[in-house]
């Protein structure tokens, strides 16, 4: 049986860090979702190439959420050729789970860029959105979200208590041989070390 409500959290997750984990857990709570589906992008269309490969990023996502039954990592976009468009992912998830209300999790910075996304009008008009304000980004307010094209009845803004962590800083630290304490889970740090990622 499909869950009633799911928060869909996409990103490059290069790597999946403790800030991502805070967003996943608190976004789910913010919209009372049964589950969070973490969806690492195969070919992100709105940023430069990823550093770690698809299998490594999926492994880090799964390691980070181990023991958290309300969060699952999907390899949907990693199996699909070409750019990883959010609209395609939501269509696929919607057709596979027709009774489930799907919420797209977006950070404030990403929310401000959706007008340029593939199929933006269809995406904004047909899916629920939870816009998260987390450390390190200028917060978005509900009025700004509506001005950007998000529909009031389909949109919720949630404040997230999260550490200010960036993937760029983590990759720099690994390359410099610096510790990752407080940035990623021990399981993710182990994968980075064992596979020689970001050296």
C-alpha positions in Angstrom: 0.0 0.0 0.0 1.3 3.4 -0.9 1.9 6.0 1.9 -0.6 8.8 2.2 1.9 11.6 2.1 5.6 11.7 1.1 8.2 14.5 1.1 10.5 14.2 -2.0 13.9 15.6 -1.3 16.2 15.8 -4.3 19.7 17.1 -4.7 23.2 16.2 -5.8 24.1 15.1 -2.2 27.8 15.3 -3.0 28.1 14.2 -0.2 25.0 13.8 1.9 25.7 15.7 5.1 24.1 16.5 8.5 22.5 19.6 7.1 20.7 17.4 4.5 19.6 15.0 7.3 18.1 17.9 9.3 16.2 19.1 6.3 14.8 15.6 5.6 13.6 15.0 9.1 12.2 18.4 9.8 10.6 18.8 6.4 8.8 15.5 7.0 7.6 16.7 10.3 6.6 20.1 8.9 4.1 18.6 6.5 3.2 15.6 8.6 4.5 13.2 5.9 4.7 9.5 6.4 8.0 9.2 4.7 10.8 11.2 3.0 12.2 9.9 -0.3 15.8 11.1 -0.8 16.5 11.3 -4.6 20.1 11.9 -5.6 20.3 13.5 -9.0 21.9 11.6 -11.9 22.8 14.6 -14.1 21.9 17.8 -12.3 20.7 20.4 -14.9 21.2 23.5 -12.8 24.8 23.2 -11.5 28.2 22.0 -12.6 29.2 18.3 -12.8 29.1 16.3 -9.6 32.4 15.1 -8.1 31.5 11.7 -6.7 29.9 9.1 -9.0 26.2 8.0 -8.8 26.9 4.8 -7.0 29.1 6.6 -4.4 26.5 9.3 -3.8 23.7 6.8 -3.4 25.8 4.7 -1.0 26.5 7.9 1.1 22.8 8.7 1.2 21.9 5.2 2.3 24.6 5.1 4.9 23.5 8.5 6.3 19.9 7.4 6.8 20.6 3.9 8.1 18.3 3.1 11.0 15.8 5.8 10.1 12.7 3.9 8.9 10.9 7.1 7.7 13.6 8.0 5.2 14.5 6.1 2.1 16.9 6.8 -0.8 15.7 6.1 -4.3 17.9 5.6 -7.3 15.2 6.8 -9.7 17.2 9.6 -11.3 20.4 7.7 -11.3 18.9 5.1 -13.6 17.4 7.7 -16.0 19.6 8.9 -18.9 19.9 12.6 -19.5 19.3 15.6 -17.2 17.5 14.9 -13.9 14.5 17.1 -14.1 12.3 17.3 -11.0 9.1 17.3 -13.2 10.1 13.9 -14.7 10.8 12.5 -11.2 7.5 13.7 -9.8 5.6 12.3 -12.8 7.2 8.9 -12.3 6.6 8.9 -8.6 3.0 10.1 -9.1 2.2 7.3 -11.6 3.8 4.7 -9.4 2.0 5.9 -6.3 -1.4 7.3 -7.4 -2.9 7.6 -4.0 0.1 9.4 -2.4 0.2 13.2 -1.9 3.7 14.2 -2.9 5.5 17.2 -1.5 8.7 18.6 -3.2 11.3 19.7 -0.6 13.1 22.9 -1.8 15.6 25.1 -0.1 15.1 28.8 -0.3 17.8 29.3 -2.9 16.4 26.6 -5.2 12.8 27.9 -4.8 14.0 31.3 -6.2 15.2 29.6 -9.3 12.2 27.4 -10.2 10.9 29.8 -12.9 13.7 28.7 -15.1 13.2 25.0 -14.5 12.1 22.4 -17.1 8.2 22.3 -17.1 8.0 24.9 -14.3 4.4 25.8 -14.9 3.3 22.1 -14.7 5.4 21.5 -11.7 4.2 24.5 -9.7 0.6 23.9 -10.7 0.3 20.2 -9.8 2.5 19.4 -6.8 2.7 20.4 -3.2 5.9 22.2 -2.0 7.6 22.5 1.3 10.1 25.4 1.2 12.7 25.1 3.9 14.6 28.0 5.5 17.9 26.6 6.8 21.2 28.1 7.9 23.3 29.6 5.2 20.5 30.8 2.9 18.5 34.0 2.9 15.1 33.0 4.2 12.1 32.9 2.0 8.7 34.1 3.2 5.3 32.9 2.1 4.5 36.2 0.3 7.7 35.9 -1.7 7.0 32.3 -2.6 3.6 33.3 -4.0 5.2 36.0 -6.0 7.5 33.4 -7.5 4.6 31.4 -8.7 4.0 28.9 -5.9 0.3 28.3 -5.3 -0.8 29.3 -1.7 -2.9 26.2 -1.3 0.0 23.9 -2.3 2.8 25.5 -0.5 4.1 25.5 3.0 7.2 27.3 4.4 9.1 25.6 7.2 12.0 26.8 9.3 14.7 24.2 9.7 17.1 24.0 12.6 20.2 22.8 10.8 23.9 23.3 10.9 25.4 25.6 8.3 27.2 23.0 6.2 28.1 23.0 2.5 29.3 20.2 0.3 32.0 22.5 -1.1 33.5 22.9 2.4 33.4 19.2 3.0 35.1 18.4 -0.3 37.8 21.1 0.5 38.4 19.6 3.9 38.8 16.1 2.5 41.2 17.3 -0.1 43.2 19.1 2.7 43.2 16.1 5.0 41.1 17.9 7.6 38.5 16.1 9.9 34.8 16.0 9.0 33.5 15.8 12.6 30.1 17.4 12.9 29.7 17.7 9.1 28.8 14.2 8.0 27.7 11.0 9.8 30.5 8.6 10.7 29.2 6.1 8.2 29.5 8.7 5.4 32.9 9.7 6.5 33.9 6.0 6.4 32.7 5.7 2.8 34.6 8.8 1.8 37.7 7.4 3.3 37.4 3.8 2.0 36.6 4.9 -1.5 39.1 7.7 -1.7 36.4 10.3 -2.6 37.2 14.0 -3.0 41.0 13.6 -2.7 
